[in-house]
């Protein structure tokens, strides 16, 4: 039921985004008639106020469509599924939000293969780039990088900012002020992971077609380091308890498909570009003719041949990698579980019979296990609390004091 409700919301959000993007494309095409005519007959595009306004409200539509899913999905899972396992609840929430956001963005991008003005239907030709396809793909990530990440996730304008700046200042007692200032958010980690899933998979999928995705990905991951460090160490009082299940699902079951989609979409775009260069784009093509044209373009263009080889390699490598990692994970899980046929004392006796030198042969480790988030926070705290950290601060303060004395001496001041 939760998946059905989210699927309905994704359809409505995709419909709104497609309509907004089509309106933006139509306004840009109308504005193209007002270009400056040069002496050579070429034209120079103008960026009018109407175009800027259309791009702005189109981005607002995309943000509201994503927020609509953000706000309702946790409520659906809380009132309908009612899962009591914290790690399973976080992993399922992050996976569902990431998947449905990705489906929302991909559906809006692929819709312009059908509803583009001109060109052949179903091909990534020049008309698809110019009439809304590329604009939709870039808008999906620009909204996350420049609006959602810094303001919604960074400044926390919907929870921490309101609680600290408005409610805490008007508290009557110190206890109320502390309660308002100590922000708690158990869904912070799954929300951050689902945004990373959507951004990484969607960005890497279209990076071959639009190389601007690479600087957007670098900007997102760079700002995310600052946002997560500030949120986990300064904003939230207690981080929610979690295991490594959420990380394993992201690394093993989700991100490998970004490589597969990157290679497949890259091959389709390279193949269609070569067909457009040859002037052989056509809508009604039989399966035999389509396979023959794929072989012809791969034989005649090195880029198409390389992209086809990468697509075939990833189609074999990605499922094989996921199966191997899941089996390894299942084998490690069985090692830590107590068999139902054995009592707790028998299991302890079986573990005591294993010598320490044979731990690695059984897939075990003598080190204390820490979840990835806890380990990162401890390393960060240890680095800041180390003695050399304060010695470095003291050296910087000493150099700064000497610089001030030098500047004061040049100005004729004897004492500071």
N, C-alpha and C positions, 0 to 999 in steps of 0.2 A: 504493500500500500504506500509506503514511504517513497519507494522508487517510482511508482506510478504518479504520485503527486509532484515529485521533482521533475519527472519527464514532461508533465503538462506545463510546469513553470518554464522549463527550458524551451519548449515549443513557443510559448507566448513571448519569452524574452528574445528568442531568435527572430520571431516575426517583427517585434518592435525595432530591433537593431537593423534588420534588412530594410524595413520601410524608411528608417532614418537615414541609412546610408544611400538608399536610392534617391531620396530627396536631396541629399548633399551632392550626389553626382549630377542630378538634373540641374541644380543651381549652378554648379561649376560649368556645365555645358552651356547654360544660358549666358553665364559671364564670359565665356570664351568668344562670344560674338562681339564683345566690347573691347577686344584686344587692340593694341596699337598697331597700325599698319606701317611697316617699314618700307623703305624705298625698294628693296629687293623683292618685295612681295611676301617676306616672312612675317611672322607675328610674334609678339612678345606678351606673355600672359601677365595679367594684372591681378593683385591680391586685394580684392575689395573688402569693405566692411561687412557686406552680406556673406561673403565666403568665410570670413573669420567667425562671424556669428553662427553660421551653419555648422562649422566644425566644432564650435564650443558646445552647442546644445546637442549635437550628435554624441560627443563624448559624455555629456551628462546622461543621455539615454543609456549608454553602455554601462556607466557606473551604477545607475539605478537598477538596471536589469540584473547586474551581479549582486547588488546589495539585497535585492528581493529574494534571491536564493540563499544568501548568507544568513539572513534573519529568520527565515522560515524552516530551513533544514534542521537545525538543532531542536526546534520545538516539535517538529514531526517525530524525531527520534526519541525525544523525552516522553511525549504523550502516547506514542503508538508502540514503539519497540520496547522501551523501558529496559534497556540492557544494564545489568548491574556490574558487569566486568569493565573496569575503567580502561584498561589497555585496548580491549576489543571495541569499546565505544569510541575511543579516540581514533583508532585506525579506520573504523568503518565511516566515521564522520568525515575524516580527511579524504578518504578514497572516494566517497560519494560526491562530496563538494568539488573535488578536483576533476572527477570524471564528467560531471554534469556541466561544470564551467567550460571544460575543454570541448565537450559536445556542442555547447552553445556557441563558442567561438568558431569551431570548425564548420558548423551548420551555416552560420552567417557568411563565412568566407566562401564556401562551396556553392552557396545559392547564386552567386553571380556568374557561375558557369551556365546557368539556365536563364537568368533574367538580365542579361547584359544587352545593351543597345548596339547591335551589329555583331559581326564576326560569326564564327561557327559555334554552335551550342555544344558544350562539353569539353572545350579545349582551353588550356591556359595560354591564350594568344595575347597580342598586344591590347586588344579591346578589353580583356579581363583586367589587365593591369590598370588601364586608364579609366574604366567605368566602374570603379568601386571595389574590386577585389583586393588590390594591394592596400587601398585606404582602410578597408575593414580590418585586414590582418594587423596593420601597424597600430590602428586605433585601439585594438584589444590590449596591447601591451603598454602603450603610452599612458592609458588611463591608470594602469596598475603602478607604473614606475613613478609618475609625477603626481598622482592624487591619492590612490589607495595606500601605497606603501608609506610615504612620508606623513600624511595627515591622519588617516584612519588607523594605521598600525603604529606609526611613530609617535605623533602627538596625542594619540588616543582621544580624539575629539568627542567621541560618543560615550566614554566611560570615565577614564582617569582625569581628563581635563575638566569635565563638569563636576566630578566628585571633589577634586582638590581645590579648584579655583572658586567654585560657587558654594557647594555644600559645606566643605570643611571650614571656610571662613565665617560662616554663619552658625556654626555649632555653638551650643550653650555651654557644654562642658568639654574637658580635655578628652574624656573617654569617647564622646561622640566625634570629636575632631580626629582622633586616632583611627576610629572605625571608618570614617569617610576617606581619610588620607591613605590608609592601607588598602589599596585596590586588590581585589582577588578576581581572577578570571581562569576558571578551569578549562575553558575551551581555547585558550591562547595558542597552545602548541598545535592542535589539529588545524586551526585556522591558518596558522603560518605555513604548515606543511602542505595544505591543500592549495594555497596560493603558489607555493614553490612548484608543486606538481603541475599545475596549469601553466605556469610561466615557462618552466623548463621544457615540458613536452611540446607545447604550442610554439614556443620560440625556436627550438631546435628543428621542429618539423618544417618551418618555413624559412630557415636560415639560408638554404641554398637558393631559394627564389628571391628573397629580399635580404641582402647582406647587412642591412641596417639592424637586423635582429641581433647580431653579435655585440655591437656597443650597447644595445638596450639590455641584453642579458648581463653584460659586465656591470652596467650601472645598477641593475636590480640586485645582483648578488653583493656588490660593494655596499650599497645602502642597507641591505638586509643585515649585514654584520653589525652595523651601527645601531640599527633599530632593535635587533634581538638582544644585543648586549645591554642597551639602555633599559629595555622592557624587563628583562630577567633579573637584572642587578639593581635597578632603581625604581621601576614603576610598580611591579607586583610584589606583594609582601611575601607570599609563599608560592613557589612554582608547583604546579599540579604533579602528582606522582604518576610516573609512566614507566614503561619498560621499553626494550629495544624493538618491540613488535612494529611500531609505527615506522621506525627507520628501516627495518628490514623489508617491509612492504613497499616502501618508497624506492629503495635501492634495487631490490630484486625483481619486484613485480610490475613496477610502473616505469621507471626511467629507462630500462632497456628498450621499451617500445618507442621512446623518442628517437633512438638511433634508427629503428626500422622505418618510422614515418618520415624521418629526414631523408633517408635514401630513396624511399618509394616516391615521395612528392618531388624530390629532386630529379629523379629519372623521368617522371611524367612531364615536368616542365621542360627539361632538356629535349625530350622526344617531341613534344608539341612545338617547341621553338624551331627545331630542325624541319618539321613538317611545314610550318608556316614559311620558313625560308625557301623551301622547295615549291611552295604553292600547292600543296596536296592535302589541305585540310578539307574534310568532308564529313557530314553528319552520319549518313547511312553507309556503314562499312560492315562487311561480314567479318566473322571471327577469323577465317583463314586469311583474308586480306589484312586485317589488323595485325596478326602475328607476322605476316610477311613484311609489312611496313616497319614493325619494330626491329626486325633483323636488318632491313635496309638502312634505317637511320643509325643503328649501332655500328654497322660496317662502314658507313660513310662519314661518321663523326666520332672523333676520339672521346669527346666529353660525354656523348650519349653512351658509348661503349663502357666507359669507366663507371658512370652512374648506374647502368644496368648490372654490371658486375657487383657493385656495392649493394644494390637492392637484393640481388640473389643471395649474396653472402650473409647479409643481415637477416634475411628470411629464414636461413638455416641456423645462424649463430644465436639469435635472440631467444627462440623457444628452447634451444638446447641449454643455454646458460641458465634460464629460469628453472628448468627441470633439475639441473645439477645442483643449483643453490638451494632449491626447496628440499631436495633429498638430503643434502648435507645438514640443513636446518632441522629436518625431521629426525635425523639420526642423533644429533646433539640433544634434541628434546627428549628422545627416548632414554638417553643416558642419565638425564637428571630426574626422570620420573621413576617412582617406585612401582614395580609390577604389582598387579592386583592379587597375584597368587602368593606373594611374599608379605610377611609382616614387616613392621618398621625395624624390629630388632634384626631380622634376617637380612634386610637391606643394608643396615649399618655394618653387619658382619661381613657382607660381601664387599662393601666399599673398603673396610679395614684390611682386607686381604690384598688389596692392590698397593704395591709399593710406589713410592714417590717417583722413582726412576721410570716407571711404566705409565705415568699419568698421561703423557702425550700420546702414547699408543692407543689409549682408550678415548682420546678426544677430550680429556679433562685438563684443568689447569689449577695450579696451587694459588694463583693470584685471586684477590678479592674482586668479584665482579661488580662493576659500576655501570649504570646506564650511561649512554653517550652524553645526554644533557648534563647529568651530575658530574661526569668526568670533566667536561669542558668548563663548567663553572668552578670546580675545584682547581683546575690548572690556572684559570684566569685569576682567581683569588690568591693562589700561591705565588704567582708571578708578581702581583702587586704588593704582597706582604713580605717578599724576600728582602734580605738586608741590602743586596746590591741595588735594589730599586730605590730605596731611600738614600743610599750613597750617591746614586746618580742624580736624584733630586737635589741633594746638598751641593754637588759639584755645579749643577746648573744655576743654583741660587748664588753660589760664590762667583761664578763667571758673570752673572747679571749684576751683582754688587760691584765687582771691579769695573764693569763697563760704565755703570752709573758714576762711580768715582772719577773715572777718566773723563767723562763728559762734563762733570762738575768742575774738574780742574781746568779744562779748556775754557769754561765760562768764568773762571776766576773765583769760584766758591771754594773756600778752604775747608769747611766742615759740612758734613752731610747729616 
